[in-house]
Amino acid sequence: MKKMKVVIALNTAWNLLNFRAGLIKAMLAEGHEVVAVAPHDEYADRVRDLGCQFVALPMDNQGTNPVRDALLWWRYRRLLKTLRPDVFLGFTVKPNVYGSLAARSLGVAVVNNIAGLGSVFNKNNWLTALVRRLYRLALSGSAKVFFQNQDDLDAFVAQGLVNPKVVGLLPGSGVDLTKFQPVPNRPEDGRVVFLLVARMLWDKGVGEYVQAAAALKAQHPNAEFALLGFLDVQNPTAIGRAQMDEWVKQGAVSYWGVSDDVRQALAKADVVVLPSYREGTPRTLLEAAAMAKPLVTTNAVGCRDVVDDGVNGYLCELANVPDLARAMGEMLVLSPEERQAMGQRGRLKMERLYDERLVVGKYLQVLNCLT
């Protein structure tokens, strides 16, 4: 295999470290030169510690200002012209759009990953139409476009946003099964601990989770309902500190802050919940299932792929507080042994379908075909 220079671009260094470290290390192990590109944050040095080069590139992640977006395209083009890579790997919306367009203008091969359509595709307005047009333009010359669930792949093909001859399906970003392993069960103390792990966004179903927790807490005072994840993120549906403080003050939920090692929080949970409106394939659920935790999630795009209803968890209806409370309540009436059995079935599903090595292998195969 020819050794290549690969640029991998995401919208945050945190995303690079948490979702693409395995891919970066695998490409380096194959002898490729890897340059990671994202806005600088406190995780940049840890990305460098993986053994790759890190280049900071400023980005207005949530803005729709055409001047700023044109400037982002120019920044990508200037950087790629200097680096002269063989391949551009794009992840998240703006790298996929403006990074891909810049790469194509320089004759650089492009491989995209559509990791969920985001909050903009939950609506139908001028912004949605604009994003569709930008995707169609950006993906028109890609060598490969990976999707993380069949629904998103079918939607892009049906709307003419991507050439069906270049699409591929991945099991999300996969999960490192050696890092995320089952842990000894918590001591049986009569409590059942529920945990929602996500960026604190309304579109993640955080509001519904808090309401369901309040309803269940009145009937099951020994149940605990926790949240873990970033507040005040750059997103139009972000939940702020004041709102979280108000919820905690009301007494139904607790906020565990953020963590660089989510395994510690998952180990404290009996059930992991994600009532999201739409996902690519939610890494939170993959990691929880790999640690043999039973799941509750919505019957929504991306989420429903991870949970077989009644087997390794329960599905509930989207944005439906009573149905979410019903699914969480079903977990409460199970015995600890029954919840543990559900979790073990989830672990087996991760081993069968969601091993990170499957994702890495498909990327290495694509790189080999581009030589």
URVEN-V240688 format. One record per pair of residues at least 12 apart in sequence whose C-alpha atoms are under 7 Angstrom apart, sorted by sequence separation. I is the first residue (numbers start at 1). J is the second residue. D is the distance in Angstrom with one decimal. If there is no record, write none. Layout:
BEGIN
i->I j->J d->D
i->I j->J d->D
END
This chain:
BEGIN
i->213 j->225 d->6.3
i->315 j->327 d->6.9
i->59 j->72 d->6.6
i->314 j->327 d->5.9
i->88 j->103 d->6.7
i->36 j->52 d->6.8
i->40 j->56 d->5.0
i->96 j->112 d->6.2
i->272 j->288 d->6.7
i->299 j->315 d->5.5
i->35 j->52 d->5.8
i->36 j->53 d->6.0
i->37 j->54 d->5.9
i->38 j->55 d->6.8
i->39 j->56 d->5.0
i->295 j->312 d->6.6
i->296 j->313 d->5.5
i->297 j->314 d->6.6
i->298 j->315 d->5.2
i->299 j->316 d->5.8
i->34 j->52 d->5.3
i->35 j->53 d->4.7
i->36 j->54 d->4.8
i->37 j->55 d->5.0
i->38 j->56 d->5.4
i->39 j->57 d->4.8
i->294 j->312 d->5.6
i->295 j->313 d->4.4
i->296 j->314 d->4.9
i->297 j->315 d->5.2
i->298 j->316 d->4.7
i->299 j->317 d->5.7
i->300 j->318 d->6.5
i->34 j->53 d->6.4
i->35 j->54 d->5.8
i->36 j->55 d->6.2
i->37 j->56 d->5.9
i->38 j->57 d->5.3
i->39 j->58 d->4.9
i->294 j->313 d->5.1
i->295 j->314 d->6.4
i->296 j->315 d->5.9
i->297 j->316 d->6.2
i->298 j->317 d->5.6
i->299 j->318 d->6.4
i->37 j->57 d->6.4
i->39 j->59 d->6.1
i->88 j->108 d->6.7
i->149 j->169 d->6.6
i->282 j->302 d->6.9
i->298 j->318 d->5.5
i->87 j->108 d->5.7
i->88 j->109 d->6.1
i->89 j->110 d->6.1
i->90 j->111 d->6.3
i->91 j->112 d->6.3
i->145 j->166 d->6.0
i->146 j->167 d->5.7
i->147 j->168 d->6.2
i->148 j->169 d->5.9
i->272 j->293 d->6.6
i->281 j->302 d->4.7
i->282 j->303 d->6.5
i->86 j->108 d->5.8
i->87 j->109 d->4.8
i->88 j->110 d->4.9
i->89 j->111 d->4.9
i->90 j->112 d->4.8
i->91 j->113 d->5.2
i->92 j->114 d->6.8
i->140 j->162 d->6.3
i->144 j->166 d->4.9
i->145 j->167 d->4.8
i->146 j->168 d->4.6
i->147 j->169 d->5.0
i->148 j->170 d->5.0
i->266 j->288 d->6.5
i->271 j->293 d->5.9
i->272 j->294 d->6.5
i->273 j->295 d->5.8
i->274 j->296 d->6.4
i->275 j->297 d->4.9
i->276 j->298 d->6.3
i->278 j->300 d->5.7
i->279 j->301 d->6.0
i->280 j->302 d->5.0
i->281 j->303 d->6.3
i->76 j->99 d->5.6
i->80 j->103 d->6.8
i->85 j->108 d->6.8
i->86 j->109 d->6.4
i->87 j->110 d->5.8
i->88 j->111 d->6.2
i->89 j->112 d->5.8
i->90 j->113 d->6.2
i->91 j->114 d->6.7
i->92 j->115 d->6.7
i->139 j->162 d->6.0
i->140 j->163 d->7.0
i->143 j->166 d->6.4
i->144 j->167 d->5.9
i->145 j->168 d->6.2
i->146 j->169 d->5.5
i->147 j->170 d->6.0
i->148 j->171 d->5.8
i->270 j->293 d->6.4
i->271 j->294 d->5.3
i->272 j->295 d->5.0
i->273 j->296 d->4.7
i->274 j->297 d->4.9
i->275 j->298 d->5.1
i->277 j->300 d->6.2
i->278 j->301 d->5.2
i->279 j->302 d->4.8
i->146 j->170 d->6.5
i->148 j->172 d->4.5
i->271 j->295 d->5.8
i->272 j->296 d->6.4
i->273 j->297 d->5.8
i->278 j->302 d->6.4
i->279 j->303 d->6.3
i->13 j->38 d->5.6
i->25 j->50 d->6.6
i->73 j->98 d->4.9
i->77 j->102 d->4.7
i->136 j->161 d->4.2
i->12 j->38 d->5.2
i->13 j->39 d->6.6
i->72 j->98 d->6.8
i->73 j->99 d->6.4
i->76 j->102 d->6.0
i->77 j->103 d->6.7
i->135 j->161 d->6.3
i->136 j->162 d->6.2
i->5 j->32 d->5.9
i->6 j->33 d->6.1
i->7 j->34 d->5.9
i->8 j->35 d->6.3
i->9 j->36 d->6.0
i->10 j->37 d->6.5
i->11 j->38 d->5.4
i->12 j->39 d->5.6
i->13 j->40 d->6.4
i->225 j->252 d->6.9
i->226 j->253 d->5.5
i->227 j->254 d->6.3
i->228 j->255 d->6.2
i->3 j->31 d->5.9
i->4 j->32 d->5.0
i->5 j->33 d->4.6
i->6 j->34 d->4.9
i->7 j->35 d->4.8
i->8 j->36 d->5.0
i->9 j->37 d->4.7
i->10 j->38 d->5.4
i->11 j->39 d->6.5
i->13 j->41 d->6.2
i->225 j->253 d->4.9
i->226 j->254 d->4.7
i->227 j->255 d->4.9
i->228 j->256 d->5.1
i->229 j->257 d->6.0
i->230 j->258 d->6.0
i->3 j->32 d->5.0
i->4 j->33 d->6.2
i->5 j->34 d->5.9
i->6 j->35 d->6.2
i->7 j->36 d->5.9
i->8 j->37 d->6.1
i->9 j->38 d->5.9
i->14 j->43 d->5.5
i->73 j->102 d->6.0
i->132 j->161 d->7.0
i->200 j->229 d->5.9
i->225 j->254 d->6.4
i->226 j->255 d->5.7
i->227 j->256 d->5.9
i->228 j->257 d->5.4
i->229 j->258 d->4.9
i->313 j->342 d->6.5
i->13 j->43 d->5.6
i->17 j->47 d->5.7
i->193 j->223 d->6.0
i->194 j->224 d->6.0
i->195 j->225 d->6.0
i->196 j->226 d->6.3
i->197 j->227 d->6.0
i->198 j->228 d->6.5
i->199 j->229 d->4.9
i->200 j->230 d->5.8
i->226 j->256 d->6.7
i->228 j->258 d->5.7
i->312 j->342 d->4.4
i->13 j->44 d->5.4
i->16 j->47 d->7.0
i->111 j->142 d->5.9
i->191 j->222 d->5.2
i->192 j->223 d->4.9
i->193 j->224 d->4.7
i->194 j->225 d->4.8
i->195 j->226 d->4.8
i->196 j->227 d->4.8
i->197 j->228 d->4.8
i->198 j->229 d->5.1
i->199 j->230 d->4.9
i->200 j->231 d->5.4
i->296 j->327 d->6.8
i->311 j->342 d->6.0
i->312 j->343 d->5.8
i->110 j->142 d->5.0
i->111 j->143 d->5.8
i->112 j->144 d->6.3
i->113 j->145 d->5.8
i->114 j->146 d->6.2
i->115 j->147 d->6.3
i->116 j->148 d->7.0
i->190 j->222 d->6.9
i->191 j->223 d->5.4
i->192 j->224 d->6.2
i->193 j->225 d->6.1
i->194 j->226 d->6.1
i->195 j->227 d->5.7
i->196 j->228 d->6.2
i->197 j->229 d->5.8
i->199 j->231 d->6.7
i->296 j->328 d->6.8
i->109 j->142 d->7.0
i->110 j->143 d->5.7
i->111 j->144 d->4.8
i->112 j->145 d->4.6
i->113 j->146 d->4.6
i->114 j->147 d->5.0
i->115 j->148 d->5.6
i->312 j->345 d->5.5
i->13 j->47 d->7.0
i->109 j->143 d->6.4
i->111 j->145 d->5.8
i->112 j->146 d->6.0
i->113 j->147 d->5.9
i->114 j->148 d->6.7
i->203 j->237 d->6.5
i->311 j->345 d->6.9
i->312 j->346 d->4.9
i->202 j->237 d->5.4
i->217 j->252 d->6.4
i->201 j->237 d->5.3
i->202 j->238 d->6.5
i->97 j->134 d->6.5
i->101 j->138 d->5.4
i->201 j->238 d->4.5
i->202 j->239 d->6.6
i->97 j->135 d->6.2
i->100 j->138 d->5.9
i->200 j->238 d->6.2
i->201 j->239 d->5.4
i->214 j->252 d->5.0
i->200 j->239 d->5.5
i->213 j->252 d->6.0
i->213 j->253 d->6.9
i->97 j->138 d->5.2
i->277 j->318 d->6.2
i->210 j->253 d->6.7
i->294 j->339 d->6.3
i->294 j->342 d->5.5
i->294 j->343 d->4.4
i->11 j->61 d->6.7
i->293 j->343 d->4.4
i->292 j->343 d->3.9
i->292 j->344 d->4.9
i->294 j->346 d->6.9
i->289 j->343 d->6.4
i->292 j->346 d->6.0
i->292 j->347 d->5.1
i->290 j->346 d->6.8
i->291 j->347 d->6.6
i->289 j->346 d->5.0
i->290 j->347 d->4.7
i->289 j->347 d->5.3
i->290 j->350 d->5.9
i->289 j->350 d->6.9
i->286 j->350 d->7.0
i->204 j->274 d->6.9
i->205 j->275 d->4.7
i->204 j->275 d->6.0
i->205 j->276 d->4.8
i->204 j->276 d->3.9
i->205 j->277 d->6.6
i->203 j->276 d->6.0
i->204 j->277 d->6.0
i->195 j->269 d->6.0
i->203 j->277 d->5.6
i->194 j->269 d->5.8
i->193 j->269 d->5.0
i->194 j->270 d->6.1
i->195 j->271 d->6.4
i->196 j->272 d->5.9
i->193 j->270 d->5.1
i->194 j->271 d->4.8
i->195 j->272 d->4.9
i->196 j->273 d->5.0
i->7 j->85 d->6.4
i->192 j->270 d->6.0
i->193 j->271 d->6.4
i->194 j->272 d->5.7
i->195 j->273 d->5.9
i->196 j->274 d->5.8
i->6 j->85 d->5.7
i->194 j->273 d->6.8
i->5 j->85 d->4.9
i->6 j->86 d->6.1
i->7 j->87 d->6.3
i->8 j->88 d->6.1
i->9 j->89 d->6.2
i->10 j->90 d->6.7
i->5 j->86 d->5.3
i->6 j->87 d->5.0
i->7 j->88 d->4.9
i->8 j->89 d->4.6
i->9 j->90 d->5.2
i->10 j->91 d->5.1
i->11 j->92 d->6.3
i->4 j->86 d->5.9
i->5 j->87 d->6.7
i->6 j->88 d->6.0
i->7 j->89 d->6.0
i->8 j->90 d->6.2
i->9 j->91 d->6.1
i->10 j->92 d->5.9
i->186 j->268 d->6.9
i->11 j->95 d->6.9
i->119 j->203 d->6.9
i->183 j->267 d->6.6
i->10 j->95 d->6.0
i->9 j->95 d->6.0
i->197 j->284 d->6.4
i->180 j->287 d->6.2
i->172 j->280 d->6.5
i->182 j->290 d->6.8
i->183 j->291 d->6.7
i->172 j->281 d->4.6
i->181 j->290 d->5.8
i->182 j->291 d->4.0
i->212 j->321 d->5.7
i->216 j->325 d->6.8
i->173 j->283 d->7.0
i->180 j->290 d->5.7
i->181 j->291 d->4.6
i->182 j->292 d->5.3
i->211 j->321 d->6.7
i->212 j->322 d->6.9
i->175 j->286 d->6.2
i->180 j->291 d->5.5
i->208 j->319 d->6.6
i->175 j->287 d->6.2
i->212 j->324 d->6.5
i->177 j->290 d->6.4
i->208 j->321 d->5.3
i->212 j->325 d->4.8
i->205 j->319 d->6.8
i->149 j->280 d->6.0
i->148 j->280 d->5.1
i->149 j->281 d->6.6
i->148 j->281 d->5.8
i->192 j->332 d->6.9
i->151 j->301 d->6.5
i->149 j->302 d->5.8
i->19 j->173 d->6.5
i->116 j->279 d->5.0
i->116 j->280 d->3.5
i->115 j->280 d->4.7
i->62 j->234 d->6.3
i->61 j->234 d->6.9
i->62 j->235 d->6.0
i->177 j->355 d->6.4
i->175 j->354 d->6.2
i->176 j->355 d->6.4
i->174 j->354 d->5.0
i->175 j->355 d->5.4
i->176 j->356 d->5.4
i->174 j->355 d->5.4
i->175 j->356 d->4.6
i->171 j->353 d->6.9
i->174 j->356 d->3.9
i->171 j->354 d->5.4
i->173 j->356 d->6.7
i->174 j->359 d->6.2
i->173 j->359 d->6.6
i->171 j->359 d->6.9
i->170 j->359 d->6.2
i->23 j->360 d->5.4
i->1 j->368 d->6.1
i->2 j->371 d->5.8
END
